[in-house]
Amino acid sequence: MKNQLDHIVILDDDPEICNLLQEYLEKNGLRATTVNNGKALWRMLDEKHIDLIVLDLMLPGEDGLELCRNLRARLNIPILILSALGEETDRIIGLEMGADDYLAKPFNPRELLARIKVILRRSRTLPGRDEIETVSQLVFANWTLDLTTRHLISPAKVVIPLSGGEFRLLRVFLEHPKRVLTRDQLLELSQGREAQAFDRSIDVLVGRLRRHLGENAREPRLIQTARGAGYILAADVQNLK
C-alpha cells in the first residue's frame, strides 16, 4: 500500500516559477522538487522515486524535446510538458516525443494541478488490474503487449518502451479488436472524460503506434483507417495469463 505523497519533479530554469509551483503543489497534497537543468534531473532520477516530471521545453543550452525523447526511451514516468510555444504544431511535436500532456505558458496553477492529478490517476489505474484480472499479456499478429511492464514486444522479441498515451491507446484497440472506433471513443476510452486533449492527439498517437509496429503509413495492415469514421484494429487478439 502506497503511503507516501506523489513526487513531482519540476524542470524549469526560472526560479520564480519553480518556487511558485513547488509551493502550490505542496499545499495541495503533493511532494514537489525543482531542478534547473537536464543533468540535475538525471541525477535525481538515479537517486529518488519520481511519479511525474513537469518539463519546460525552453531550457537555455538544452533541447527540451530531445530530453523528453531520451526520458521516454529509458523510463516509463509520466511527462507533462510546459512551453511558451502554444501552437498546435508544437503540441503535436511534444506528444510525438513521448509526453503524456502539454500545457502552454502562461497557465493557471490550478489547471496544472488538475492535469497532474488526471495523469497520476490514469497511471495508477493502469494496467487495469481489476478489469483484466489474471490477464498479463495481449497477443496480436505475433506482437505482444505486456500489461505489467507496459512494453510492446515484437515478433523478434525486441522490447519497445511505450509512452503512457501509446500504451493506453494500444490497449483500447486490443480490447476492441475488429471494431471501428471513432476518435471521440478512443479519447474517452484511453484518456477519460477529464482529459485535456486536442483534436489531433489521437491521430498523433496512432501514427506513433504504427511506426512502432513497422506499419506502412499509406497501407497499414494492423491499425487501419476507417475513412470518415475512425480507426480499427484488424487482428485477432489472444489474452494470456
C-alpha positions in Angstrom: 0.0 0.0 0.0 1.4 3.3 -1.0 1.6 5.7 1.9 3.9 8.4 0.6 2.9 11.6 -1.3 3.2 11.5 -5.1 6.6 13.0 -6.0 6.5 15.6 -8.8 9.8 17.0 -10.2 9.7 20.4 -12.0 12.4 21.1 -14.5 12.4 24.9 -15.3 15.2 27.4 -15.4 13.0 30.2 -13.9 13.5 30.2 -10.1 10.3 32.2 -9.6 8.2 29.7 -11.5 9.8 26.8 -9.7 9.2 28.3 -6.3 5.6 29.2 -7.1 4.8 25.7 -8.5 6.6 23.9 -5.7 4.7 25.8 -3.0 1.4 25.4 -4.8 1.7 21.7 -5.4 2.9 21.0 -1.8 -0.1 23.0 -0.5 -2.3 20.6 -2.5 -1.0 17.3 -1.2 1.9 16.6 -3.5 5.6 16.4 -2.9 7.5 18.7 -5.3 11.1 19.1 -6.1 12.7 21.5 -8.6 15.7 21.2 -10.8 17.0 23.7 -13.4 18.8 21.5 -16.0 18.7 18.1 -17.5 21.8 16.8 -15.7 20.3 17.6 -12.4 17.1 15.8 -13.5 19.0 12.6 -14.5 20.9 12.6 -11.1 17.6 12.8 -9.3 16.1 10.0 -11.3 19.0 7.8 -10.3 18.6 8.7 -6.6 14.8 9.2 -5.9 11.5 7.7 -6.8 9.6 10.1 -9.1 5.9 9.8 -10.1 5.7 12.6 -12.7 8.0 15.1 -14.5 6.9 18.6 -15.3 9.3 19.6 -18.1 9.8 23.1 -19.5 10.9 22.8 -23.2 12.6 26.2 -23.3 15.9 25.5 -21.5 19.0 27.6 -22.2 21.6 25.5 -23.9 19.5 22.3 -23.9 16.9 20.8 -26.3 13.8 20.1 -24.2 12.3 17.9 -26.9 15.4 15.8 -27.1 15.4 15.5 -23.4 11.8 14.4 -23.5 12.6 11.8 -26.1 15.5 10.4 -24.1 13.4 10.2 -20.9 10.7 8.3 -22.7 13.2 5.9 -24.3 14.6 5.0 -20.9 11.8 5.4 -18.4 8.0 5.0 -18.1 7.5 8.0 -15.9 4.7 10.3 -17.0 5.8 13.6 -18.5 3.9 16.9 -18.7 5.4 19.5 -21.0 5.4 23.2 -20.2 6.2 25.6 -23.0 5.7 29.2 -24.2 5.2 27.6 -27.6 1.5 27.1 -27.7 0.9 26.4 -31.3 -0.8 23.1 -32.2 2.3 22.0 -34.2 4.4 22.4 -31.1 1.9 20.4 -29.0 1.9 17.6 -31.6 5.7 17.5 -31.6 5.7 17.3 -27.8 3.3 14.3 -28.0 5.4 12.7 -30.7 8.5 12.9 -28.3 6.5 10.9 -25.8 4.9 13.4 -23.5 1.6 12.5 -21.8 0.2 16.0 -21.8 1.2 19.6 -22.9 0.4 22.9 -21.2 1.2 26.2 -22.8 2.5 29.2 -20.8 1.1 31.3 -19.3 -1.1 28.9 -17.4 -3.2 28.8 -14.2 -1.5 26.6 -11.5 -5.0 25.1 -10.8 -5.1 23.8 -14.3 -1.6 22.3 -14.0 -2.6 20.6 -10.7 -5.8 19.2 -12.4 -3.8 17.8 -15.3 -1.2 16.3 -12.9 -3.9 14.6 -10.9 -5.6 13.2 -14.1 -2.2 11.7 -15.3 -1.4 10.3 -11.9 -4.9 8.7 -11.6 -4.5 7.1 -15.0 -1.0 5.8 -14.3 -2.3 4.3 -11.0 -5.3 2.6 -12.5 -3.3 1.1 -15.4 -2.7 -1.7 -16.4 -6.2 -2.2 -15.1 -5.7 -5.0 -12.5 -9.4 -5.1 -11.6 -10.7 -5.3 -15.2 -8.2 -7.7 -16.7 -8.0 -9.9 -13.5 -5.3 -12.5 -14.3 -4.6 -11.4 -17.9 -1.0 -10.2 -18.2 -0.4 -10.1 -21.9 -2.4 -9.4 -25.1 -1.1 -11.1 -28.2 -1.9 -10.0 -31.7 -0.3 -10.8 -35.1 2.7 -12.2 -33.2 3.1 -9.0 -31.3 2.7 -8.9 -27.5 1.5 -6.0 -25.2 2.8 -6.7 -21.7 0.3 -5.2 -19.3 2.7 -5.4 -16.4 5.7 -3.7 -17.9 3.6 -1.7 -20.4 6.0 -2.7 -23.1 5.4 -3.8 -26.7 7.3 -6.9 -27.7 7.9 -7.5 -31.4 7.7 -10.9 -33.1 11.5 -10.9 -33.0 11.3 -10.4 -29.2 12.6 -6.8 -29.3 11.2 -4.8 -26.4 9.7 -1.4 -27.3 9.0 1.0 -24.5 5.7 2.9 -24.8 4.7 6.2 -23.5 1.6 6.3 -21.2 -0.6 7.6 -24.1 0.7 4.9 -26.5 0.1 2.1 -24.0 -3.4 3.2 -23.2 -4.4 3.7 -26.8 -3.0 0.3 -27.9 -4.7 -1.4 -25.1 -8.0 0.1 -26.1 -7.6 -1.2 -29.6 -6.7 -4.7 -28.3 -9.7 -4.7 -26.1 -12.0 -3.8 -29.0 -10.5 -5.7 -32.0 -12.1 -5.6 -35.4 -14.4 -2.8 -34.4 -14.4 0.7 -35.8 -13.7 3.2 -33.0 -14.3 6.9 -33.5 -11.7 9.5 -32.4 -14.1 10.6 -29.6 -14.5 7.0 -28.4 -10.7 6.5 -28.5 -10.2 9.7 -26.5 -12.8 8.7 -23.9 -11.6 5.1 -23.5 -7.9 5.9 -23.4 -7.8 9.2 -21.6 -11.2 9.6 -19.8 -13.7 12.5 -20.0 -11.4 14.6 -17.8 -8.5 14.5 -20.4 -7.4 17.9 -21.7 -6.8 16.6 -25.3 -6.9 18.4 -28.6 -8.4 17.2 -31.8 -5.3 15.6 -33.4 -3.9 13.9 -30.4 -5.4 10.5 -31.3 -4.0 10.8 -34.9 -0.6 11.6 -33.5 -0.7 8.5 -31.2 -2.0 6.3 -33.9 0.9 7.4 -36.1 3.4 6.6 -33.4 1.9 3.2 -32.8 2.1 2.4 -36.5 5.8 3.3 -36.5 6.4 1.0 -33.5 4.6 -1.8 -35.4 6.6 -1.2 -38.5 3.5 -0.3 -40.5 3.4 1.2 -43.9 1.8 4.6 -43.3 -0.1 4.5 -46.6 -1.3 1.0 -46.3 -1.3 0.0 -42.6 -2.1 -3.6 -42.0 -2.9 -3.7 -38.3 -4.3 -0.3 -37.3 -6.3 0.7 -40.3 -8.2 3.9 -41.0 -11.9 3.7 -41.4 -12.4 6.8 -43.6 -14.8 9.3 -42.1 -15.3 7.1 -39.1 -12.1 6.4 -37.1 -9.7 3.5 -36.7 -9.9 -0.3 -36.5 -7.5 -2.9 -35.2 -7.7 -5.6 -37.9 -6.3 -8.5 -36.0 -7.4 -11.3 -33.6 -6.3 -10.8 -30.0 -5.4 -13.5 -27.5 -5.4 -13.0 -23.7 -2.6 -14.7 -21.8 -2.3 -15.1 -18.1 
